[in-house]
Amino acid sequence: MKKAFIIATLLISQTALAETITYNIEGMHCGSCARSIKAQVCNMEGLEKCEVSVGKLVISPKAGVTISQDQIQAAVTKAGEYKIIGSSKSK
């Protein structure tokens, strides 16, 4: 029982420590744009969290996974004429 509790605590703490990156996306003006970007970005390997709203993309890579802005931009470009114009990171 103690072992399961320790494992669960470690898993929760790793998730809590995950870095969250918010990207501002130029050209994403409607729900259809957001859905197109979500279909491309949120299916990428290694993401713990992926949320898309008009003009904004928020991701959290899984622990130990690095996803570059270039990789995100490539996925965003597959969805259409969109461009990352800014980003911010938080824990």
Secondary structure, 3 states (H helix, E strand, C coil): CHHHHHHHHHHHHHHHCCCEEEEEEECCCCHHHHHHHHHHHCCCCCEEEEEEECCEEEEEECCCCCCCHHHHHHHHHHHCCCEEEEEEEEC
